[in-house]
Amino acid sequence: MSSYYTAVELEAMRKARLKQELADSIRRIKEQLQSEYKSSAQMTVGANIEITVFVADEAVRGYCKSGVVTGAMLQNENDFSSTERDELDFSDLLFSAKKKPTKLEQELDSWVKKVDERPIVSEKDEMDRTRLLAELAKTIQGSATDIEDKIKSVKMRVSTYLQGAARVTDSEKKIMESNYFEYCALCELLEVKPSERLPYRVEKEIARMTSVLEKRKQDEYVMDVIESIMEDLGCHAKDDAVLDHTVGQMYAVDGHPLCDVFIGNDGSGIMFEPIGESKGGSLERQRQIESSANSICSLYATLEERAAEKGVILKRVYLEPAIINEMCVQSDVSERSTRKKQRKITTQKQRAVNTEV
């Protein structure tokens, strides 16, 4: 008894398999991080939210120096060395020109600092905090109001704000901690530095980064399949290249020294383009280039058929006879630095995270 799958079914199976492989990779790294750092990574919710930042090492690249991120630091992603938020520093407004603050000034300052006693868990928490700080700044700047009235106003606003704090249960804390480990695992796979600390932002990044990795894994599989088939067809990878803003691969083709082929993924499909040596030369040379280009184009049908057997469906947009005056030539292609390893440096991975979704 034999089984038969259509190309569409094979593609669906391939996508599901790669998605599961990625999920397994994320889970393994997450479990490794939990095993290695569980004792030192803590999230406590009370007066503040605290998340321990992992030590940078070979297992977790790009992490900040070991330390604790408190509620006072969660809004300042660029500097975790300070436990104060600049936006809470109203000292220029709170204190007079005297060397020592008065008792009333100190009381007013203490109420402002209480703002950090409400943990920032949700997007609403962050918006409420931003709105409150704007209101406090306006109240403190009011020159017509005496300090006692300012204290009353600030006290009332801050007290109301603190009463709106959501209670975080133990099960919710465990979910936050689990999410943070998953986020760090995703950062490791993308080779980027973890920067988010707020729970709701971490959740958003998990969804976004997972989508980035899934797309990348699917694209890499497609290009690996194509490269393997191209090798079987006598086309040998030369170097990375860019054609019409599309990053791809240049292939030399056996028996066709005057014409290469460019293959790249432009986001909507696979670009398969014969590349002539030049448009100049004798009429005979131009005919040789055209002949080579048409021979190379004929390989696409075989590529299409074999790729479908591996669950990769290539859609043919158009196929017209190659004409030398309309062909792309070597001068239209910009080379990239040698091969795939160079594409994996951290700065490019960071760019990928910002642009792939």
Legacy VTK file of the C-alpha trace (Angstrom):
# vtk DataFile Version 3.0
C-alpha trace
ASCII
DATASET POLYDATA
POINTS 357 float
0.000 0.000 0.000
1.434 3.385 -0.903
0.620 6.945 0.146
0.426 9.942 -2.139
0.514 13.572 -1.142
-0.166 16.519 -3.390
2.375 19.337 -3.603
0.069 21.541 -1.528
-0.202 18.893 1.182
3.577 18.422 1.192
4.057 22.168 1.569
1.629 22.316 4.505
3.396 19.368 6.143
6.785 20.983 5.573
5.672 24.278 7.108
4.170 22.510 10.128
7.328 20.440 10.624
9.635 23.456 10.497
7.361 25.387 12.848
7.480 22.518 15.327
11.268 22.258 15.000
11.558 25.939 15.871
9.206 25.551 18.850
11.334 22.639 20.085
14.519 24.720 19.750
12.982 27.595 21.704
11.788 25.193 24.398
15.227 23.554 24.750
17.027 26.893 25.100
14.383 28.131 27.532
14.778 25.020 29.668
18.562 25.410 29.576
18.310 29.018 30.748
15.868 28.072 33.486
18.186 25.304 34.647
21.285 27.493 34.653
19.810 30.720 36.012
16.692 29.761 37.952
18.393 30.298 41.304
19.554 33.814 40.416
16.706 34.990 38.186
13.823 36.286 40.241
10.707 38.311 39.696
8.986 39.637 42.771
5.865 41.754 42.762
5.139 43.886 45.770
6.140 47.474 46.027
8.145 46.925 42.830
8.660 44.464 40.024
12.174 43.054 40.090
13.810 40.983 37.370
17.330 39.699 37.688
19.436 40.288 34.599
21.575 37.323 33.549
25.346 37.412 33.471
26.840 37.645 29.983
28.607 34.432 28.988
28.894 31.924 26.158
25.421 30.518 26.775
23.612 33.844 26.799
25.298 36.457 24.629
24.692 40.168 24.894
23.163 40.186 28.353
23.714 43.049 30.731
26.017 42.809 33.706
24.479 40.908 36.603
22.170 43.060 38.681
18.579 43.618 39.668
16.134 45.597 37.578
13.632 47.280 39.848
10.462 49.209 39.211
12.584 52.342 39.213
14.569 51.034 36.248
11.933 49.406 34.094
11.229 52.552 32.090
14.906 53.214 31.343
15.990 50.472 28.931
19.243 52.127 27.898
20.836 52.401 31.324
20.376 49.657 33.893
23.224 50.909 36.085
21.042 53.544 37.715
18.056 52.803 39.934
16.499 56.214 39.315
14.257 57.253 36.469
15.104 60.664 35.102
11.426 61.400 34.659
10.913 61.167 38.439
13.685 63.647 39.202
11.744 66.827 39.919
14.453 68.198 42.196
14.813 71.398 40.175
11.120 72.042 40.682
10.740 70.658 44.196
13.573 72.324 46.007
14.387 75.976 46.470
17.868 77.414 45.984
18.755 76.595 49.595
21.408 74.011 50.301
19.131 71.907 52.498
15.524 71.101 51.452
12.831 72.187 53.862
10.597 69.697 55.659
7.719 70.479 53.298
9.914 70.074 50.235
11.080 66.707 51.536
7.476 65.633 52.130
6.502 66.647 48.608
9.492 64.735 47.240
8.569 61.624 49.220
5.074 61.599 47.674
6.492 61.910 44.183
8.805 58.947 44.820
5.828 56.823 45.888
4.824 56.674 42.211
7.278 53.788 41.812
5.423 51.718 44.387
2.878 50.683 41.780
4.274 47.889 39.574
4.102 48.334 35.808
2.588 45.110 34.484
0.188 46.114 31.713
0.137 48.766 29.034
-2.568 50.572 31.038
-0.218 50.724 34.038
2.417 52.415 31.907
-0.071 54.881 30.417
-1.468 55.702 33.869
2.030 56.378 35.156
2.948 58.629 32.236
-0.291 60.581 32.644
0.262 60.968 36.404
3.823 62.268 35.994
2.593 64.910 33.565
-0.061 65.985 36.085
2.459 66.098 38.945
4.888 68.178 36.918
2.123 70.657 36.112
1.104 70.888 39.778
4.657 71.347 41.040
5.421 73.986 38.407
2.411 76.060 39.438
3.998 79.196 40.882
0.701 80.577 42.157
0.122 77.555 44.438
1.868 77.380 47.831
3.757 74.233 48.786
1.166 72.980 51.287
-1.526 73.002 48.597
0.893 71.307 46.215
1.464 68.536 48.779
-2.294 68.028 49.184
-2.813 67.839 45.428
0.144 65.526 44.828
-0.829 63.313 47.784
-4.388 62.943 46.464
-3.281 62.129 42.917
-0.565 59.675 43.957
-2.843 57.928 46.461
-5.520 57.470 43.795
-2.883 56.151 41.382
-1.558 53.628 43.926
-5.085 52.395 44.689
-5.452 51.487 41.014
-2.615 48.954 41.171
-3.586 45.488 39.980
-2.955 42.568 42.302
-0.544 40.076 40.788
-1.109 36.475 41.882
1.578 33.845 42.326
0.410 32.055 39.174
0.668 35.303 37.205
4.191 35.842 38.533
5.166 32.377 37.327
3.764 33.158 33.878
5.755 36.421 33.780
8.931 34.613 34.738
8.304 31.865 32.180
7.624 34.453 29.493
10.832 36.263 30.327
12.881 33.071 29.926
11.159 32.431 26.598
11.914 35.988 25.488
15.589 35.503 26.412
15.656 32.234 24.448
14.299 34.041 21.397
16.908 36.783 21.821
19.625 34.146 21.870
18.349 32.557 18.656
18.309 35.980 16.993
21.620 36.967 18.617
20.263 40.234 19.971
20.457 41.820 23.396
17.342 41.464 25.580
16.040 44.962 26.271
12.391 44.613 27.307
11.474 44.251 30.980
7.809 45.178 31.230
5.666 42.009 31.188
3.218 43.223 28.521
6.076 44.301 26.263
7.811 40.963 26.748
4.628 39.194 25.599
4.455 41.355 22.463
8.105 40.690 21.678
7.622 36.940 22.077
4.891 36.960 19.422
6.841 39.262 17.092
10.198 37.494 17.398
8.620 34.059 17.019
7.027 35.241 13.777
10.413 36.543 12.588
12.113 33.224 13.335
9.361 31.155 11.726
9.581 33.173 8.511
13.360 32.996 8.527
13.359 29.231 9.074
10.867 28.684 6.252
12.843 30.952 3.900
16.137 29.269 4.759
14.633 25.843 4.090
13.320 26.970 0.703
16.694 28.411 -0.305
18.539 25.284 0.939
16.242 23.075 -1.143
16.795 25.261 -4.195
20.568 25.304 -3.682
20.650 21.505 -3.409
18.609 21.063 -6.590
20.697 23.644 -8.437
23.864 21.721 -7.567
22.271 18.576 -9.015
21.493 20.524 -12.186
25.118 21.600 -12.623
24.737 25.067 -11.103
27.355 25.929 -8.494
27.024 28.648 -5.867
29.539 31.455 -6.357
28.763 34.278 -3.977
26.038 36.277 -2.297
24.712 39.130 -4.397
21.992 41.776 -4.643
19.813 42.347 -7.706
17.006 44.914 -7.749
17.271 45.259 -3.948
16.803 41.504 -3.542
19.465 39.551 -1.635
20.265 36.238 -3.255
22.873 33.879 -4.642
24.833 33.856 -7.893
25.356 30.462 -9.569
27.787 29.455 -12.276
26.219 26.995 -14.738
28.161 24.104 -16.286
28.648 24.642 -20.022
27.625 28.299 -19.931
30.670 30.441 -19.099
29.095 33.610 -20.519
25.972 33.494 -18.358
25.266 32.959 -14.645
21.964 32.755 -12.829
20.758 34.773 -9.841
18.308 33.275 -7.347
16.821 35.268 -4.471
13.718 35.634 -2.361
12.136 39.058 -2.870
9.466 38.490 -0.207
6.710 37.618 -2.652
8.418 34.716 -4.397
11.637 33.300 -5.788
13.515 35.421 -8.322
15.230 33.282 -11.006
17.180 35.532 -13.355
19.871 34.680 -15.957
22.759 37.145 -15.762
24.767 37.750 -18.936
28.430 38.653 -18.944
27.652 41.914 -20.772
25.465 43.365 -23.527
28.407 44.352 -25.672
30.708 42.357 -27.915
30.174 40.836 -31.342
26.797 39.723 -32.617
27.932 36.107 -32.304
28.872 36.628 -28.660
25.513 38.245 -27.950
23.748 35.252 -29.530
25.802 32.891 -27.371
24.744 34.777 -24.253
21.082 34.691 -25.322
21.335 30.963 -26.050
22.903 30.305 -22.646
20.241 32.404 -20.917
17.435 30.442 -22.580
19.091 27.128 -21.685
19.369 28.267 -18.070
15.713 29.372 -18.049
14.710 25.882 -19.217
16.161 24.524 -15.959
13.416 26.263 -14.023
10.799 23.674 -14.979
12.960 20.914 -13.467
13.683 23.059 -10.412
9.952 23.677 -9.983
9.126 19.968 -10.231
11.828 18.749 -7.855
11.136 21.491 -5.321
7.451 20.491 -5.183
8.545 16.977 -4.205
10.145 18.528 -1.111
7.123 20.635 -0.227
8.345 23.846 -1.857
5.882 25.262 -4.371
7.466 27.741 -6.784
5.092 29.928 -8.744
6.093 30.888 -12.253
5.223 34.538 -12.828
6.392 34.761 -16.433
8.777 33.003 -18.779
9.817 34.778 -21.943
12.683 34.163 -24.393
15.848 35.948 -23.261
16.795 38.979 -25.382
20.247 40.422 -24.861
19.071 44.065 -24.727
16.527 43.251 -21.994
18.693 40.914 -19.950
20.367 41.702 -16.647
24.149 41.675 -16.829
27.000 41.458 -14.330
27.105 45.224 -13.862
23.489 45.149 -12.610
24.478 42.881 -9.729
26.224 44.133 -6.611
28.336 41.587 -4.771
28.113 40.914 -1.082
30.878 39.774 1.216
31.763 36.123 1.131
28.927 33.737 1.706
26.457 33.084 4.462
28.673 33.257 7.552
29.155 36.976 7.027
25.397 37.531 7.102
25.140 36.226 10.640
26.957 38.977 12.506
25.093 40.594 15.375
24.403 43.961 13.751
22.667 42.319 10.819
20.651 40.102 13.138
19.562 43.226 15.009
18.460 44.794 11.731
16.573 41.623 10.865
14.543 41.840 14.061
13.569 45.409 13.285
12.587 44.873 9.658
11.314 41.332 9.147
7.885 41.966 10.649
LINES 1 358
357 0 1 2 3 4 5 6 7 8 9 10 11 12 13 14 15 16 17 18 19 20 21 22 23 24 25 26 27 28 29 30 31 32 33 34 35 36 37 38 39 40 41 42 43 44 45 46 47 48 49 50 51 52 53 54 55 56 57 58 59 60 61 62 63 64 65 66 67 68 69 70 71 72 73 74 75 76 77 78 79 80 81 82 83 84 85 86 87 88 89 90 91 92 93 94 95 96 97 98 99 100 101 102 103 104 105 106 107 108 109 110 111 112 113 114 115 116 117 118 119 120 121 122 123 124 125 126 127 128 129 130 131 132 133 134 135 136 137 138 139 140 141 142 143 144 145 146 147 148 149 150 151 152 153 154 155 156 157 158 159 160 161 162 163 164 165 166 167 168 169 170 171 172 173 174 175 176 177 178 179 180 181 182 183 184 185 186 187 188 189 190 191 192 193 194 195 196 197 198 199 200 201 202 203 204 205 206 207 208 209 210 211 212 213 214 215 216 217 218 219 220 221 222 223 224 225 226 227 228 229 230 231 232 233 234 235 236 237 238 239 240 241 242 243 244 245 246 247 248 249 250 251 252 253 254 255 256 257 258 259 260 261 262 263 264 265 266 267 268 269 270 271 272 273 274 275 276 277 278 279 280 281 282 283 284 285 286 287 288 289 290 291 292 293 294 295 296 297 298 299 300 301 302 303 304 305 306 307 308 309 310 311 312 313 314 315 316 317 318 319 320 321 322 323 324 325 326 327 328 329 330 331 332 333 334 335 336 337 338 339 340 341 342 343 344 345 346 347 348 349 350 351 352 353 354 355 356
